[in-house]
């Protein structure tokens, strides 16, 4: 990423007194910079939707009273400003390094400990006491919200596949969603628990990041399923087929493995709209079109 080609971002950094070298990471929603030792600033992209940013802040505020029940940290918004026409959020810094980095470095029994911790973290998120009178998206703008979980799955898949273009026109959305039932106990679903969105230290998950566009109110079983979905080498640098097998075996013990392949197909449909991401498009084509 060439920061020098983004004048408004440099203006924000200048006003905050933050050097470009303080960059911690960037994604589809924002660039994240260290702001002193204990804070970070998320400088949202110029095209960011203010309503979505406010919805994220509101969701994290709603979860605030319940964060102590989690065995790891989640983000907290301490301030929101507009600087140089860019939305900027201020948050406490969450410590650790990404699971993705750990998977490039750790071998043996410690690797299994990390994978188990990631799967257990996904389960813990589903226990957060969140309620809604509908199923669907918590922060996405405009959101898809429906009276049933299965209808949400259909509508999100159709919307994403339509945005993906003619290449995915043959995907049967009804067949894609057929394996899924209504959840007995609906709740919070992060839906983007790939290894770059979890921080680890000392063999366990210490923080879960990115409560942005993906979280939904739906079936909490989707989170452990998606941990396994994302832990493939083509999706996560450093991940191996052995990691995916480890996750499948964990899911078998949890009584969830029978839905793993169906979940992978639905997640591929969900991400199919990302036509500018060659790696992701290749994965979506393999999963949905067998090529």
C-alpha positions as CSV (number, residue, x, y, z in Angstrom):
1,X,0.0,0.0,0.0
2,X,1.5,3.3,-1.1
3,X,0.4,5.9,1.6
4,X,2.0,8.7,-0.4
5,X,-0.7,8.3,-3.0
6,X,-3.5,9.1,-0.6
7,X,-3.3,12.8,0.3
8,X,-6.3,12.8,2.6
9,X,-4.9,9.9,4.6
10,X,-1.6,11.8,5.0
11,X,-3.6,14.9,6.1
12,X,-5.2,12.8,8.9
13,X,-1.9,11.4,10.0
14,X,-0.4,14.9,10.0
15,X,-3.2,16.3,12.2
16,X,-2.9,13.4,14.6
17,X,0.9,13.5,14.7
18,X,1.2,9.9,13.5
19,X,4.0,8.7,11.2
20,X,3.1,6.5,8.2
21,X,5.5,3.9,9.7
22,X,3.1,3.4,12.6
23,X,0.8,1.4,10.2
24,X,-0.3,-1.8,11.8
25,X,-2.5,-3.2,9.0
26,X,-5.2,-2.4,6.5
27,X,-8.2,-4.1,5.0
28,X,-11.4,-3.4,3.1
29,X,-12.7,-0.9,5.6
30,X,-9.8,1.0,7.1
31,X,-6.1,1.5,7.8
32,X,-5.0,0.9,11.4
33,X,-2.2,2.9,13.0
34,X,-0.6,2.8,16.4
35,X,-1.5,5.9,18.3
36,X,1.0,5.8,21.2
37,X,1.6,2.6,23.1
38,X,-2.0,1.8,24.2
39,X,-4.2,3.2,21.5
40,X,-4.9,2.7,17.8
41,X,-6.6,4.9,15.2
42,X,-8.7,3.3,12.4
43,X,-8.7,5.7,9.5
44,X,-11.6,4.6,7.4
45,X,-11.3,4.6,3.6
46,X,-12.6,7.7,1.8
47,X,-15.6,5.9,0.4
48,X,-16.6,4.6,3.9
49,X,-20.3,4.7,4.9
50,X,-20.7,6.8,8.0
51,X,-23.9,5.0,9.0
52,X,-22.0,1.6,8.9
53,X,-19.2,3.1,11.0
54,X,-21.8,4.3,13.6
55,X,-23.6,1.0,13.5
56,X,-20.3,-0.8,14.4
57,X,-19.7,1.6,17.2
58,X,-23.2,1.0,18.5
59,X,-22.8,-2.8,18.3
60,X,-19.5,-2.7,20.3
61,X,-21.2,-0.4,22.8
62,X,-24.1,-2.9,23.2
63,X,-21.6,-5.7,23.8
64,X,-19.5,-3.6,26.2
65,X,-21.3,-4.9,29.4
66,X,-20.8,-8.5,28.4
67,X,-17.1,-8.4,27.3
68,X,-15.9,-9.8,30.7
69,X,-17.7,-13.1,30.0
70,X,-15.3,-13.6,27.0
71,X,-11.9,-15.2,27.6
72,X,-10.3,-12.7,25.1
73,X,-10.6,-9.0,24.3
74,X,-12.8,-7.4,21.6
75,X,-12.5,-3.9,20.3
76,X,-13.9,-0.9,22.1
77,X,-14.5,2.5,20.5
78,X,-13.4,5.4,22.7
79,X,-13.9,8.1,20.2
80,X,-15.2,8.9,16.7
81,X,-14.2,12.0,14.7
82,X,-14.2,13.3,11.1
83,X,-10.7,14.6,10.1
84,X,-10.0,15.8,6.6
85,X,-13.3,14.4,5.5
86,X,-12.3,10.9,6.8
87,X,-14.0,9.0,9.5
88,X,-11.5,8.2,12.3
89,X,-12.2,5.9,15.3
90,X,-10.0,5.7,18.4
91,X,-9.7,2.4,20.2
92,X,-7.6,0.8,22.9
93,X,-4.8,-1.3,21.4
94,X,-5.3,-5.0,21.7
95,X,-2.1,-6.9,22.1
96,X,-0.8,-10.1,20.5
97,X,0.1,-11.1,17.0
98,X,-2.3,-12.6,14.4
99,X,-3.1,-16.2,14.2
100,X,-2.1,-16.0,10.6
101,X,1.5,-15.1,11.6
102,X,1.6,-17.8,14.2
103,X,0.6,-20.4,11.7
104,X,3.6,-19.5,9.6
105,X,5.9,-20.0,12.6
106,X,4.5,-22.6,15.0
107,X,4.7,-26.3,14.6
108,X,3.8,-29.4,16.7
109,X,1.5,-29.6,19.7
110,X,1.5,-25.8,20.1
111,X,-0.2,-25.5,16.7
112,X,-3.0,-27.7,17.8
113,X,-3.4,-25.6,20.9
114,X,-3.8,-22.4,18.8
115,X,-6.4,-24.0,16.5
116,X,-8.4,-25.3,19.5
117,X,-8.3,-21.9,21.0
118,X,-9.6,-20.3,17.8
119,X,-12.5,-22.8,17.6
120,X,-13.3,-22.3,21.3
121,X,-13.2,-18.5,20.8
122,X,-15.7,-18.8,18.0
123,X,-18.0,-20.7,20.3
124,X,-17.7,-18.1,23.0
125,X,-18.8,-15.3,20.7
126,X,-22.0,-17.1,20.1
127,X,-22.8,-17.0,23.8
128,X,-23.0,-13.2,23.8
129,X,-26.5,-12.2,25.0
130,X,-27.6,-10.4,21.8
131,X,-31.3,-10.4,20.7
132,X,-33.0,-9.0,17.6
133,X,-36.6,-9.4,16.2
134,X,-35.1,-10.4,12.8
135,X,-32.2,-12.4,11.3
136,X,-29.5,-10.6,9.3
137,X,-26.8,-8.0,9.2
138,X,-25.9,-5.9,12.2
139,X,-23.7,-3.3,10.7
140,X,-23.9,-3.5,6.9
141,X,-25.6,-0.6,5.2
142,X,-28.1,-1.1,3.7
143,X,-28.7,-4.4,5.7
144,X,-30.4,-7.5,4.6
145,X,-32.8,-8.5,7.4
146,X,-35.5,-11.2,7.2
147,X,-38.0,-13.1,9.5
148,X,-36.0,-16.4,9.2
149,X,-32.4,-17.4,9.1
150,X,-32.8,-19.5,6.0
151,X,-34.3,-16.6,4.1
152,X,-31.4,-14.4,5.1
153,X,-29.0,-17.0,3.8
154,X,-30.9,-17.1,0.5
155,X,-31.0,-13.3,0.1
156,X,-27.4,-12.7,1.0
157,X,-26.2,-15.5,-1.4
158,X,-28.4,-14.2,-4.2
159,X,-27.2,-10.6,-3.7
160,X,-23.5,-11.5,-3.6
161,X,-23.7,-13.8,-6.6
162,X,-25.6,-11.2,-8.6
163,X,-22.8,-8.8,-7.9
164,X,-20.2,-11.4,-9.0
165,X,-21.6,-11.4,-12.5
166,X,-22.4,-14.0,-15.2
167,X,-19.6,-16.4,-14.1
168,X,-21.7,-17.5,-11.1
169,X,-25.1,-17.4,-12.8
170,X,-25.4,-21.2,-12.7
171,X,-25.1,-21.5,-8.9
172,X,-28.4,-22.9,-7.5
173,X,-29.1,-20.8,-4.4
174,X,-31.9,-23.1,-3.2
175,X,-29.6,-26.1,-3.2
176,X,-26.9,-24.0,-1.6
177,X,-29.1,-23.2,1.4
178,X,-31.0,-26.5,1.7
179,X,-28.8,-28.1,4.3
180,X,-29.4,-25.3,6.9
181,X,-32.2,-25.3,9.4
182,X,-33.5,-22.5,11.7
183,X,-31.2,-22.2,14.8
184,X,-32.7,-23.3,18.1
185,X,-30.9,-20.4,19.9
186,X,-30.1,-17.6,17.5
187,X,-27.3,-15.2,18.5
188,X,-24.3,-13.2,17.5
189,X,-22.3,-14.5,14.5
190,X,-19.0,-12.8,13.6
191,X,-18.8,-14.5,10.2
192,X,-15.3,-13.3,9.4
193,X,-13.1,-15.3,11.8
194,X,-10.2,-15.9,9.5
195,X,-6.7,-16.1,11.0
196,X,-5.9,-12.4,10.4
197,X,-8.8,-11.3,12.6
198,X,-7.6,-13.2,15.7
199,X,-4.7,-12.2,17.9
200,X,-2.8,-14.8,19.9
201,X,-0.2,-15.0,22.6
202,X,1.0,-17.8,24.8
203,X,-0.8,-20.4,22.8
204,X,-4.3,-18.9,23.0
205,X,-6.5,-16.3,21.4
206,X,-6.1,-13.0,23.2
207,X,-8.4,-10.9,21.0
208,X,-10.9,-11.1,18.1
209,X,-10.9,-8.1,15.7
210,X,-13.0,-6.7,12.9
211,X,-16.6,-6.2,14.0
212,X,-17.4,-4.3,10.8
213,X,-19.4,-5.3,7.8
214,X,-19.8,-9.1,8.3
215,X,-21.4,-9.7,11.8
216,X,-25.0,-10.9,11.7
217,X,-27.7,-12.1,14.0
218,X,-28.3,-15.7,13.1
219,X,-27.0,-19.2,13.8
220,X,-23.9,-19.2,16.1
221,X,-22.8,-22.6,14.7
222,X,-21.6,-20.7,11.6
223,X,-18.6,-19.3,13.4
224,X,-16.8,-22.5,14.3
225,X,-17.7,-23.7,10.8
226,X,-16.2,-20.6,9.1
227,X,-13.0,-20.9,11.2
228,X,-12.5,-24.3,9.5
229,X,-13.5,-22.9,6.1
230,X,-10.9,-20.1,6.2
231,X,-8.1,-22.4,7.4
232,X,-7.1,-23.6,4.0
233,X,-3.8,-22.6,2.4
234,X,-5.6,-20.9,-0.5
235,X,-7.4,-18.6,1.9
236,X,-4.9,-18.2,4.7
237,X,-1.1,-18.0,4.0
238,X,0.6,-20.5,6.4
239,X,-2.5,-22.7,6.8
240,X,-2.3,-26.3,5.7
241,X,-4.6,-29.2,4.9
242,X,-3.6,-30.7,8.2
243,X,-5.0,-27.6,9.9
244,X,-8.3,-28.0,8.1
245,X,-8.4,-31.7,9.0
246,X,-7.8,-30.8,12.7
247,X,-10.7,-28.4,12.5
248,X,-13.0,-31.0,10.9
249,X,-12.2,-33.5,13.6
250,X,-13.0,-30.8,16.3
251,X,-16.2,-30.1,14.5
252,X,-17.1,-33.8,14.5
253,X,-16.7,-34.0,18.2
254,X,-18.9,-30.9,18.5
255,X,-21.6,-32.5,16.2
256,X,-21.1,-29.8,13.5
257,X,-19.0,-31.5,10.8
258,X,-22.0,-32.6,8.7
259,X,-22.5,-29.0,7.8
260,X,-18.9,-28.0,7.0
261,X,-19.0,-28.6,3.2
262,X,-22.3,-26.8,2.9
263,X,-21.0,-23.9,5.0
264,X,-18.0,-23.6,2.7
265,X,-20.2,-23.3,-0.3
266,X,-22.4,-20.6,1.3
267,X,-19.4,-18.6,2.5
268,X,-17.9,-18.8,-1.0
269,X,-21.2,-17.4,-2.4
270,X,-21.2,-14.7,0.3
271,X,-17.7,-13.6,-0.8
272,X,-18.2,-14.0,-4.5
273,X,-19.0,-10.3,-4.9
274,X,-15.3,-9.5,-4.3
275,X,-14.5,-9.5,-8.0
276,X,-11.3,-7.3,-7.5
277,X,-9.7,-10.0,-5.2
278,X,-8.1,-12.5,-7.5
279,X,-7.2,-15.0,-4.7
280,X,-10.7,-14.9,-3.3
281,X,-12.3,-15.2,-6.7
282,X,-10.2,-18.3,-7.5
283,X,-11.3,-19.9,-4.3
284,X,-15.0,-19.0,-4.9
285,X,-14.8,-20.6,-8.4
286,X,-13.2,-23.7,-7.1
287,X,-15.8,-24.2,-4.4
288,X,-18.9,-23.2,-6.3
289,X,-18.0,-24.1,-9.9
290,X,-15.4,-26.9,-9.3
291,X,-12.8,-25.1,-11.4
